[in-house]
Amino acid sequence: MTTVLLILVALGFVSIVIEDIVHIDKAKTTLFFGSFAWLLFFIAPPAHLSHAELMERLNENLLDIATLWLFLMAAMTFVAYLSGKGIIDSLVNRLLPSQISERKLMLLTGLFAFLFSSMADNITATLVCIAVLMNLDLPTKKLLRYLVLVVFSVNAGGTALITGDVTTLMIFLAGKVAIPDLMLLSLPAGGAVAVLAVMLSLGLNGQVQIEKKVQATDRGDKVIALLFFATIIGTIGANVAFGIPPVLCFLFGLSLMFMVVQFTNKDEPILEYIRKIEFDTLLFFLGVLLLVGMLKELGMLAYFPALYDVLPPVAANFLVGLASALFDNVPLTAALLNSGIEMTLPEWLSLTYSVGVGGALLVIGSAAGVIAMSKVDALTFGSYLRYFLYLLVAYSVGFVAVLGLGALL
């Protein structure tokens, strides 16, 4: 049965790769294979698990999925409202000139995504960056380059903060790294983003014309925009001060948005913005998480600590980063921390960087990639894979820079 379940998981991921060939929406195929695998897991459980143990494992995975689902729903509703009210357009009009070179736009995109994801979560940063790019009416081939940079940048942006990436927080709580050391990780991570931006801008010699749309924004919409920003800041502060899960803060922020609109514009059909959410995005997210959860239950992550028995820690850390493009980096990091491996500070820093940034090597390796792929039809597994060498070079440059930084500490 373990073999059968692994085959189903593999087919689920293959269905994403061949979506353009079979013309079946990836949301349908991943949900099918993910749910089917879990059905068989209950019918003929490996290792003869009891029903109570099966329910415990399912509930644990569903809790993780529900948390991400609800968070994503709240964030997407905020962005849908701000986009529908022209707030995103206004932001573009104020921040960007009427004409900008494609290369300069590439660098600004990477910088904005990197900095924004440092103070916000990856999902929110990705949604906002995509909304901004889609408003620029870029040609599809060029848009793909900017999207690849966004996915990589938002993954790199949160690496140096315990509030920016769960794996960074896990390694910090385990006592392996200190906050001052982590803050320095922003240098190599930002350098990796800059390297990728330069490579992706090669061949871009044109100018981007930005149409300045004059759109009136009423006071209520400005209040919602400020509320969105306050929700992001409040989420970080509440998580650090009281350990409140981000999903609770975003749901509270969403409820505040509903109340503000109710009292400022009673005629506004605010709940309609929830219906504007692309639910195929949520279903695709659900299917991918079911597949990843099954890999975790089958014990596939238990093999990675063995790498440290046959390879030097630095080489093993580099490979673990590559593996995080296929495996969820949270259980992967947990498996390594629980294995009791011993490493020096520079080696722990390199692991923090690799599991944080490595997921961007494949579009299905991070929440940012999954969201971007589901929001933009042109971004597929294959189209993203064409930039794998660029991504690998940028990831490797950052990794080497982390090692150099560790040697100076």
N, C-alpha and C positions, 0 to 999 in steps of 0.2 A: 504493500500500500504506500509506503514511503516513496518508492520509485514512481508510482502512478501519480502521486501528489506533486512530486518534483516535475514530472512531465507536464502536468496541467499548468503549473506556475510558469514553466518555460514557454508553453504555448501562449499563455497570457501576455508575456512580454514580447514574444515574436509577433503577436497580433498587432502590437503597437508599431513595430518596425515595418510590417507589410500593409499597413492601412491604405497607403496609396495604390497598392497593387490589387487588393481584394475589394476595396471601396466599401468596407464595413467600418462604421464609426468605432473608434477605439474605446469610447465609453461603453458601448454594448459588449464588446469582446472581453475587456478586462473585468467587467462586472460579472459576465457569464463564467469565465474561468475561475475568478476569485471566489464567487459564491459556491460554485460546483465543487471546488477543492475543499471548502469548509464542510459541505454536506457529506462528502466521502470521509472526511476526517472524523465526523461523528459516527458514521455507519460502521467503519472499520478502523478505529483509532490505532495508530502505531503505539507500540510499547504497552498495549492493553490498558490505556488510561481509563479510570472510572468516569462515570457520567458527571460526577461533581467536579472532577479535575478538568474535564472537557468544557464544562460551563464556565469555570473560572478563567480558563485561557481565552475562550470566546469573549467573555465579558471584558477582560482586560484589553483585548484588541478593539472591541467595539467602543470602549471608553475613549481610547486614543483617537479612533476615527471620528466619533461624535464630537470630541473637543475641537478637532481640526475643522470639521464640517461647520459647526456653529460659528467658529471664529471666522472662517472664510465667508460664510453667509453674511455676517455682520459687516465685515470689511468691504465686501462686494456691494452691499446695499449703500454704504456710505459713498463709495466711489461712483456708483450708478447715479446717485442723487447729484453729487457735485458735477459730474460730467453732463448730466441732463440740464442742469441749471447754468451751464457755461462757465463754472468756476475754473475748470481745467483749462479752457480756452483763455480765460483771463490771466491765468498763471503763465501760460506760454507767451501771451502778448507782453506781459510785463518783464519776464526774465530773458526773453530772446529778442534779438533785433529783427527787423523785417527781412534781412538777408544775412545768412551765415554760411561759411564754407562747410562742406560735408565732414572734413577732417576735424575742424573745431567742434562741430556738433557731436562727433564721436567722442572726443575727449570730455566734453561737458556732460554727455550722457553717462559715461563711466563714472565721473566724479559725483554727479548727482545721485546715481543709484548707490554708489559706495557709501556716501555720507548719509543718505536718507535711511538706508538699511541699518546704519549704525545706531540710529535713534529709534527706528521703527522695526517692526518684524519684517521678515522676508516677503511674506504674502502681501502685506499692505504696500511695501516698497515696489514690488513687481507690478501690482495692479495700477498704481499711480504712474509708474514709468511707462507702462504699456499705453495707458490712456493719453499721456502726453505725446508719445510717438505716433499713435494712430491719428492724432489731430494734425500731424504735419504732412499727411498725404505723400509719404515717401514711396518710391517704386518698390515692388515686392522684394527684389533681390537685395536692394540696399537696406530695406527694413529688417531683413533677416539678420544682417550683420549687427545692427543696433540691438536687436533682441538678444542675440548671443552674448553681447557685451553686458546687457542688463542682467541676465541670468547669472553670469560669472561674478559681476560686481556686487549684487545683493548677497550672494553667498560669502564673498570675501569681506563685505562690510561688517558683518556681525561677529567675525571670528575673534576680534580682540576684546569683546565685551561679554561679561557673564550674562547680561540681559539680551545680547544679540544672537546668541546661538546656544541651544540646549547642551550640545556636546562640550562647549567651552565651560558652561556652568558645571557640568558633571565632573570635568577634570579638575576644576577649581575646588569644588566641594570635597573631592577626594584628597585634597592637600598636595597635589602634584605641582601646582603653579600658583604664583601670587599675582594679585591684581596689577601691581606696577610692571611685572614681567609681561603680563597679557597685553597691557596697553601698548607696549612696544611692537606687538604683532601687527598693529595697523600699518607700520612702515613697510614691511615686506608684502603684506596683503595689498596695500595700495599700489606698491610697485608692480605687482603682478597684473593688476587692473590696467595700469598705464601701459605696460608691455603689450597686453592684448589689444588695447585701444589703438596703439600704433600699428600693430600688424593688421587689424581689421580695417584700418583707414587707408591701407595701401590700395592704390587704384581709384580712390575716391578723390576726384579733382573738381567736382561740380559745386554749385551753390544751391542752398536750400532757400526757396522763397517762402516766407511765412506770412500768410494772409492775416493781417491785423483785423480781427473781427470786433466790431464795437457792439458790445452786448451789455445792456444794463443789468446790474446785479442789485437786487433789493437787500434791505438790511437783514431780513430773516435768513437769506442764503449766506450772507457773510457770517452770521452767527453760527450757522451749521458748519461752515468751513473752519471757524475757530474751534468749534466743539470737536470736530474731527482731529484737529491738531492737539487739543487738550486731552482727548481720549488716548492718543498715542503716548504723550508725555505721562499722563496719569497711569497708563498701563505699566510703563517702565518703573515709575516710582512706587506703585502699589506692589509690584512684584518684588522689588528690592526690599522695601520696608516691611511688608507683611506676608510676602510669599503668595499673594493672590494670583491665581492663574489668569493669564492674559484674556482668555475667552470670557471670563466674568466681567472684566473691565470693558471689553468691547461690546458685550451685550447690554451693559448698563449705559454705555455711550450711545448705542443704537436706540435704547428706550428714551433717553434724553432727547435725541433727535426727533423722535415721534412726538414727544410732548411739546417741544419748541415749535414744531410745525403746526401742531394742533392749536396753539394759542396765538401764533402769528399769522397763520393763513389756514383757516378751518376748511376752506374749499380745496386745498391741496390733497390729492389722493396719494398720500405718502406711502401707504402699504403697496401701492402699485409698483413701487421701485423694487420690492422684493421679488415680484413676478418678472421683473426685467433681468434678473440674474440668469446667466446661462447655466441651467441646471445640468447640461451635459458635462460642464466643467466639474460640478460636484459629483456626478456619477462616475466620471473617469477617475477622479481623486479617490472615491470609495473603492473602485475596482483595484487600483494600484495598491492601496493600503491593505486590502484583503490579501493580495498576492504576497506583499512584503511580510505581512503578519504570518502567513503560512510558512514562509522561509524561516522565520524566527522560531516557530513552533517545531519545525522539523530539525532544529538544532544545527542549521548550516553555519551559523555564526560562531559556533564553538570551535570550528577548525582554524579560525584566524589567529588565536593566541599561539598556535603551534608554529606559526611563521617565525616567532621570536626565538624558537629553539634551533632554527636552521639558518637564520639570517641575522646580520647585525641589526640592532634596533632602528638605525636610520633607514636602511633599505626596507625593513619591514613596515615602518611608518609610511614610507613613500607608496608601497604597494597597498597598504590599507586605505590610503586616500583614493587610489584608483578603484578599489573595491567598493568604496562608499558611493560610487556612481551607479552601482547596481543594488547595493544593500542599504537599508535604512541606517543612517549613521548613528542614531541614538542607541538601538540595541547592540550595534557593532562596538561602539565605545564602551557600553556597559559590560560587554563580554571581555574586553581587554582589561578594564579596570578590575573586574572580579577575578581575573586569572592570576593576579598577583605579580605581574611582570615588573621588573625593576629597571628604571631608566634614569638618566641624568636630567637636569632641568632643560638643557637645549633639546634633548630627545623628546621630552614631554611637550615642549613648545612646538616641535615639528609635527607631533601627532595632533595637537590642537589645530594647527593650520591645515593639515592634510584631511582630517575628517570634516572640517568646516568648509573647505574650498573644493575638495575632490568631487563632491556630488555634482558640481557644475560641468564635469567632463562629458556627461551624457544628459540629454534633456529630461530623462526620466529619473535622474539621480537626486533631485531636490524638489522641494515644494515650489520653488520659483520656476523651475523648468516645466513642471507639470502644469502650473497655472498658465504660463506663457504659451505652451503648446495647445492648451484647450481654448485659450482666448483668441489666438491667431491661427487661422486655418492653414496659412502658408508655412507655418513652423511645424514641421513634422520630425520624427526621429531621424529620418534620412537627411533632411535639409540641415538639421543641427549637426549631424555627424560629419558633414563635409568640413566643418571647422574644428574637428577633433585635434588635429596637429597643432593648430594655433592655441587651442585651449590647453593642450598638454605642455607646450612650451611655456606659456604663461604660468601654469601651475608649478612647473619645475623650477622656473626662475624664482618664484616666490618661496618655494621650499628651500632652495639653496640659500636664499637671503635669510631665511629663518635660522638656518644652521650657522651662518656667519654672525647673525645677531646673538645667538646663544653662546657663541665662543667669546663674545665681548662681555657677556654678563658675568 
